[in-house]
């Protein structure tokens, strides 16, 4: 009896302490809610398509900066470039949001996306050379070959309506495996499809968890049906990642034991995974096998999922903007004329209008719709606002990219916004985040997107079947509807894979 009473009293003390923290006076506006729980109960009825529209509604109602209270925490939402800059530019507040990113750890463990502090700084420094532009240049041929295979599948439709989503995911997965991991997928289509399906289920299950606060504790989530499905699918993802590591490591060790290893390594590009294996081999203890697994898990998912998402949007955009599609094609003709060669790094630099189209697509449909930081120290946002340590700040990317202060007619698709030479606030366009924790692979992503879209446009004319979309605002921004297009072969030269290089 005494023990029970003591336990009840202890729980009450904890609750009162939390409530006291919650009731601290705030100078920021925002939606109300119940003590401690804040807006948590109202989140229960939402789906992934409702999250960002609700935040945008509050943005219009409460202004450029507001807060949402939930489960004893205050989340400060910033929506304009001037307010975003001190958040993303901070060299001390680099910790990703608390539970928002902790839920990703069963998939990524403590890889670059979710790690922080000294581990993140050391890991970032070690991995950055893998994305040097000289290494990226040597990946173009591999991306082109896979893009050509994809185009062959498009043209095989004979102009009939086709849904491109699954093929795009497979294309993106093959590209990241070959360019970053150095492993060509010689596995059954079934395993590839299971991996893609599992990554989608994991994404949906995580969003489901975010919207149901009682699933936040790990032990409860693991017992739930959603949790069981999530961890089962995470195993599918890890199994392929393990196979990729095993296959590349066997080849790496075979090469390393060869007599001409040093000379061959100088001549050939180093795949991202090769660099990890080299760190493990040449610096014992610096980068262990578990470290390698963390980063392969991270880059396999982060390297193919967002790219596939924006490729889906680009298919939709070009099909529904024939004038834009024709301008992209005319630029390709100017660069290649009648030459059937693959793209080179110099070619990609000349694709100025295509890059404008890609950037405008990323403005309207940023792959990551928001970022968050858990503050390690007080952060001064402007002259009137200091956010205390311990709170989370959410950068609402969608609002930043549609700010009426910085973008004219922000809801419209206008590639000319990105005409070279036009000045804009450096934090008004942040599809790859910004500051110290910007996306390490953003140059790789742009190379991949330009190479793939160049290959498609030079050979295909896209006509729309899907003419409008609504958005799924999950961890990755996606169209809710299938993207269905008709693909017509252009009159220009078409070199099939079997007729060209292998």
C-alpha positions in Angstrom: 0.0 0.0 0.0 2.8 2.4 1.0 4.7 1.6 -2.1 1.7 2.1 -4.3 1.0 5.5 -2.7 4.6 6.5 -3.1 4.5 5.5 -6.8 1.2 7.5 -7.4 2.7 10.5 -5.7 5.9 10.3 -7.8 3.8 10.1 -10.9 1.8 13.2 -9.8 5.0 15.1 -9.2 6.3 14.3 -12.6 3.0 15.4 -14.2 2.9 18.6 -12.2 6.5 19.4 -13.3 5.6 18.8 -16.9 2.5 20.9 -16.6 4.5 23.7 -15.0 6.9 23.6 -17.9 3.9 23.6 -20.3 2.3 26.6 -18.7 5.2 28.9 -19.1 4.2 32.1 -20.7 4.8 32.2 -24.4 5.1 35.3 -26.6 4.2 33.3 -29.7 0.7 32.8 -31.1 -0.6 29.3 -32.1 -3.5 26.9 -31.7 -4.6 26.0 -28.2 -5.1 22.6 -26.7 -5.4 20.5 -23.6 -2.8 20.9 -20.8 0.3 18.8 -21.5 -1.3 17.0 -24.5 -1.7 20.2 -26.4 -2.9 19.4 -30.0 -2.1 15.7 -29.7 -5.7 14.4 -29.5 -6.7 16.5 -32.5 -3.9 14.9 -34.5 -5.6 11.5 -34.2 -8.1 12.2 -36.9 -5.6 13.4 -39.4 -3.9 11.6 -42.3 -0.6 12.3 -44.1 -2.4 14.5 -46.6 -3.7 16.8 -43.8 -0.5 17.6 -42.0 1.0 20.4 -44.1 -2.3 22.0 -45.1 -3.1 22.3 -41.4 0.3 24.0 -40.8 -0.3 26.2 -43.8 -3.7 27.2 -42.4 -2.0 28.1 -39.1 0.6 30.0 -41.0 -2.1 32.1 -42.7 -3.9 32.6 -39.4 -1.0 33.2 -36.9 1.7 34.6 -39.1 5.3 33.9 -40.1 6.3 32.3 -36.7 3.9 30.4 -34.4 4.0 27.5 -32.0 2.2 24.2 -31.6 2.2 22.5 -28.2 2.1 18.8 -27.9 2.9 16.3 -25.2 4.7 18.8 -23.0 6.8 20.1 -25.9 6.6 23.4 -27.8 7.3 23.2 -31.6 8.1 26.6 -33.0 7.2 26.8 -36.7 9.1 29.2 -39.0 7.9 29.9 -42.5 9.9 32.7 -44.0 13.5 32.8 -45.3 14.6 35.5 -42.8 13.4 33.3 -39.9 14.8 30.1 -41.4 18.3 31.4 -41.8 19.4 31.5 -38.1 17.9 28.0 -37.6 19.7 26.2 -40.5 22.8 28.3 -40.3 23.5 27.5 -36.7 26.7 25.5 -36.1 25.7 24.5 -32.6 22.0 23.7 -32.9 22.6 20.8 -35.3 20.6 18.1 -33.5 17.7 16.9 -35.6 14.2 17.0 -34.0 13.6 14.7 -31.1 11.0 12.0 -31.7 10.6 13.1 -35.4 14.0 11.6 -36.2 14.3 9.0 -33.5 11.5 7.0 -35.1 13.8 6.6 -38.2 16.5 4.8 -36.3 15.2 1.3 -36.8 15.8 2.0 -40.5 18.9 4.2 -40.4 20.3 3.3 -37.0 22.7 6.2 -36.2 23.7 7.1 -39.7 24.4 10.6 -41.1 20.7 11.6 -41.3 20.0 11.1 -37.6 23.3 11.3 -35.8 24.5 14.5 -34.2 27.4 16.0 -32.2 30.9 14.8 -32.7 29.8 11.6 -34.4 28.0 13.6 -37.1 30.8 16.0 -37.6 33.4 13.2 -37.9 31.2 11.1 -40.2 30.3 14.1 -42.4 34.0 15.0 -42.9 34.8 11.3 -43.7 32.0 11.0 -46.2 32.2 14.3 -48.1 35.0 13.2 -50.4 32.8 10.5 -51.8 30.7 13.2 -53.5 33.5 15.2 -55.1 32.5 16.4 -58.5 35.2 14.3 -60.2 33.7 11.2 -58.8 30.2 12.3 -59.7 31.3 12.8 -63.3 32.3 9.1 -63.6 28.8 8.1 -62.5 27.0 9.7 -65.5 27.6 6.8 -67.8 26.0 4.4 -65.3 23.0 6.7 -64.8 22.6 7.0 -68.6 22.6 3.3 -69.1 19.9 2.8 -66.5 18.0 5.7 -67.9 18.1 4.1 -71.4 16.7 0.9 -70.0 13.9 2.8 -68.4 13.2 4.7 -71.7 13.0 1.3 -73.5 10.3 0.2 -71.0 8.4 3.5 -71.6 8.5 3.1 -75.4 7.4 -0.5 -75.1 4.0 0.8 -74.0 3.2 1.8 -77.6 1.6 5.0 -76.5 -1.0 3.4 -74.2 -1.6 4.9 -70.8 0.9 3.6 -68.3 1.6 4.2 -64.6 5.2 5.1 -64.1 5.7 5.0 -60.3 7.1 1.5 -59.7 9.4 1.7 -62.7 10.8 5.0 -61.4 11.5 3.6 -58.0 13.2 0.6 -59.6 15.3 3.0 -61.8 16.3 5.1 -58.8 17.2 2.0 -56.8 19.4 0.6 -59.5 21.1 3.9 -60.0 22.0 4.3 -56.3 23.2 0.7 -56.0 25.5 1.0 -59.0 26.9 4.5 -58.6 27.2 4.7 -54.8 27.5 1.1 -53.8 29.4 -0.2 -56.8 27.0 -3.2 -57.0 24.9 -4.0 -60.1 21.6 -5.5 -59.0 21.8 -9.1 -60.2 18.8 -10.2 -58.2 15.3 -11.3 -59.0 12.7 -8.7 -59.8 10.7 -10.1 -56.9 13.4 -9.1 -54.4 13.7 -5.6 -55.9 10.0 -5.1 -55.8 9.9 -6.4 -52.2 12.5 -3.8 -51.2 10.6 -1.0 -52.9 7.3 -2.1 -51.4 8.9 -2.5 -48.0 10.3 1.0 -48.1 6.9 2.4 -49.0 5.2 0.5 -46.1 7.9 1.7 -43.7 7.2 5.3 -44.8 3.5 5.0 -44.3 3.8 3.2 -41.0 6.1 6.0 -39.6 3.5 8.6 -40.6 0.8 6.5 -39.0 2.9 6.5 -35.8 3.5 10.2 -35.8 -0.2 10.9 -35.8 -1.0 8.5 -32.9 0.8 9.7 -29.8 0.1 6.5 -27.8 2.4 4.7 -30.3 5.4 6.9 -29.4 6.8 4.6 -26.8 8.9 1.9 -28.6 7.6 -1.0 -26.5 4.0 -0.1 -27.3 4.7 0.4 -31.0 6.5 -2.9 -31.3 3.4 -4.7 -29.9 1.0 -2.9 -32.3 0.1 -4.2 -35.8 1.6 -1.1 -37.4 4.9 -1.7 -35.5 5.1 -5.4 -36.3 4.6 -4.5 -40.0 7.2 -1.8 -39.9 9.9 -3.9 -38.3 9.2 -6.8 -40.7 9.6 -4.4 -43.6 12.7 -2.9 -42.1 14.2 -6.4 -42.1 13.5 -6.7 -45.8 15.4 -3.4 -46.4 18.3 -4.4 -44.3 18.5 -7.8 -46.0 19.1 -6.2 -49.4 21.5 -3.7 -47.8 23.5 -6.6 -46.3 23.6 -8.3 -49.6 24.9 -5.2 -51.3 27.7 -4.8 -48.7 28.6 -8.5 -48.9 28.8 -8.5 -52.7 30.9 -5.3 -52.8 33.2 -6.3 -50.0 34.0 -9.6 -51.7 35.0 -7.7 -54.9 36.8 -5.0 -52.9 38.9 -7.6 -51.0 39.7 -9.4 -54.2 40.9 -6.2 -55.8 42.8 -5.2 -52.7 44.7 -8.4 -52.6 45.7 -8.0 -56.3 49.2 -6.9 -57.3 48.0 -3.8 -59.2 45.5 -2.6 -56.6 47.0 0.9 -56.0 47.3 1.6 -59.7 43.8 0.5 -60.5 42.3 2.5 -57.7 44.0 5.6 -59.0 42.4 5.0 -62.5 38.9 4.0 -61.4 36.4 6.0 -59.5 35.8 5.1 -55.8 32.2 4.1 -55.1 30.8 5.5 -51.9 30.8 2.0 -50.4 34.4 1.5 -51.5 35.4 4.5 -49.5 33.7 3.1 -46.4 35.4 -0.3 -46.9 38.7 1.4 -47.4 38.3 3.4 -44.1 37.5 0.1 -42.3 40.5 -1.6 -43.9 43.2 1.1 -43.5 42.1 2.6 -40.2 41.0 -0.2 -37.9 38.5 1.1 -35.3 37.8 4.4 -37.3 34.9 2.9 -39.3 33.6 -0.4 -38.2 31.3 -2.9 -40.1 28.4 -1.5 -38.0 29.3 2.0 -39.1 29.3 0.8 -42.8 25.9 -0.8 -42.3 24.5 2.5 -40.8 25.5 4.6 -43.8 24.5 2.0 -46.4 21.1 1.8 -44.8 20.9 5.6 -44.8 22.1 6.2 -48.4 20.2 3.3 -50.0 16.9 4.8 -48.7 17.8 8.5 -48.8 19.5 8.0 -52.2 16.6 6.5 -54.1 13.4 7.6 -52.4 13.5 11.4 -52.7 14.9 11.1 -56.3 12.1 8.8 -57.3 9.6 11.2 -55.8 10.7 14.3 -57.7 11.1 12.2 -60.9 7.4 11.3 -60.6 6.5 15.0 -60.3 8.7 15.8 -63.3 6.8 13.3 -65.5 3.5 14.9 -64.4 4.8 18.4 -64.9 6.2 17.9 -68.4 3.2 16.0 -69.6 0.9 18.8 -68.4 3.1 21.6 -69.7 3.8 20.8 -73.3 5.3 24.2 -73.9 7.9 23.6 -71.2 8.5 20.0 -72.4 9.2 21.3 -75.9 11.6 24.0 -74.6 13.5 21.3 -72.7 13.7 19.2 -75.9 14.9 22.1 -78.0 17.7 22.7 -75.6 18.7 19.0 -75.9 18.7 19.3 -79.7 21.0 22.4 -79.4 23.4 20.4 -77.2 23.4 17.1 -79.0 22.1 17.9 -82.5 21.8 14.4 -84.1 24.5 12.8 -82.0 23.3 9.7 -80.2 26.0 9.8 -77.5 25.3 9.8 -73.8 25.5 12.9 -71.7 28.8 14.2 -70.4 29.6 16.5 -67.5 30.0 19.4 -70.0 26.6 18.5 -71.6 24.9 18.7 -68.2 26.4 22.1 -67.5 24.8 23.4 -70.7 21.3 22.1 -69.7 20.4 25.4 -68.2 16.7 25.3 -69.0 16.3 21.7 -67.8 17.9 22.7 -64.5 15.5 25.6 -64.2 12.6 23.1 -64.7 14.0 20.7 -62.1 14.5 23.5 -59.6 11.0 24.9 -60.1 9.6 21.3 -59.6 11.6 21.1 -56.3 10.3 24.5 -55.3 6.7 23.3 -55.7 7.3 19.7 -54.6 10.3 19.6 -52.2 11.0 16.0 -51.5 11.3 16.8 -47.8 8.4 19.1 -46.8 9.9 20.2 -43.5 13.0 20.0 -41.3 13.3 20.2 -37.5 16.0 21.0 -35.0 16.0 20.3 -31.2 17.8 23.3 -29.7 20.9 22.6 -27.6 21.1 26.3 -26.7 18.9 29.4 -26.9 18.4 30.6 -30.5 17.8 34.2 -31.4 15.4 34.2 -34.4 15.0 38.0 -34.7 15.2 41.1 -32.6 12.0 40.2 -30.7 12.2 36.4 -30.5 14.5 34.0 -28.7 13.6 30.4 -28.6 14.8 28.6 -25.4 17.0 25.6 -25.4 15.1 22.3 -25.2 12.4 23.3 -27.7 12.1 22.2 -31.3 12.0 24.4 -34.3 10.3 23.2 -37.5 11.3 24.8 -40.8 8.1 24.5 -42.9 9.7 24.1 -46.3 6.4 24.2 -48.2 5.6 27.7 -46.8 9.1 29.0 -47.5 8.9 27.9 -51.1 5.5 29.5 -51.5 6.2 32.7 -49.7 4.3 35.6 -51.3 7.0 37.9 -50.0 9.7 36.2 -52.1 7.8 34.5 -55.0 5.4 36.1 -57.5 2.4 33.9 -58.1 4.0 31.1 -55.9 1.4 28.5 -56.8 2.2 28.6 -60.5 4.8 26.5 -62.3 7.2 29.1 -63.8 10.7 27.7 -64.5 11.9 31.2 -65.5 12.1 32.1 -61.8 15.4 30.3 -61.9 16.9 32.0 -64.9 20.7 32.4 -64.1 21.5 35.9 -62.7 18.1 36.4 -60.9 18.9 37.2 -57.2 16.8 35.8 -54.4 17.1 35.3 -50.6 19.6 32.4 -50.2 17.1 30.7 -47.8 14.0 31.1 -50.0 14.9 27.9 -51.9 16.0 25.1 -49.7 15.0 21.7 -51.2 18.2 20.2 -49.9 18.1 22.1 -46.6 21.0 24.6 -46.0 23.8 25.4 -43.6 26.0 22.8 -41.9 23.4 20.0 -42.2 22.5 20.5 -45.8 22.1 17.4 -48.0 25.5 15.9 -48.7 24.2 14.4 -51.9 22.6 17.4 -53.5 25.1 17.6 -56.4 24.7 13.9 -57.0 20.9 14.3 -57.0 21.0 17.1 -59.6 23.4 15.1 -61.8 21.1 12.1 -61.6 18.0 14.1 -62.4 19.4 16.0 -65.3 20.9 12.8 -66.8 17.7 10.9 -66.5 15.4 13.6 -67.7 17.7 14.4 -70.7 17.5 10.8 -71.7 13.7 10.7 -71.5 13.1 14.0 -73.3 15.5 13.3 -76.1 13.5 10.1 -76.9 10.0 10.5 -75.6 7.0 12.8 -75.8 4.9 12.7 -72.7 1.2 13.2 -72.9 -1.0 13.6 -69.7 -3.5 11.1 -68.5 -3.2 12.3 -64.9 -4.1 16.0 -65.1 -4.4 16.9 -61.4 -2.9 15.7 -58.2 -3.2 16.0 -54.5 -0.3 15.6 -52.2 0.8 13.1 -49.5 2.8 15.1 -47.0 4.6 12.2 -45.3 8.3 12.0 -44.6 8.8 12.3 -48.4 6.4 14.4 -50.4 4.5 12.3 -52.9 1.6 12.5 -55.2 -1.5 10.7 -53.8 -2.7 9.7 -57.3 -0.8 7.4 -59.6 1.1 9.3 -62.3 -0.3 8.0 -65.6 1.1 9.2 -68.9 1.1 8.3 -72.6 4.6 7.9 -74.0 5.1 8.6 -77.7 8.5 8.0 -79.4 10.0 11.1 -80.9 11.0 11.3 -84.5 14.6 12.0 -83.6 17.3 9.3 -83.3 16.7 6.5 -80.9 19.6 4.2 -80.0 18.4 1.1 -78.3 20.6 -0.4 -75.6 21.3 -3.5 -77.6 22.6 -1.4 -80.5 24.9 0.7 -78.4 27.2 0.1 -75.5 26.4 -2.5 -72.9 
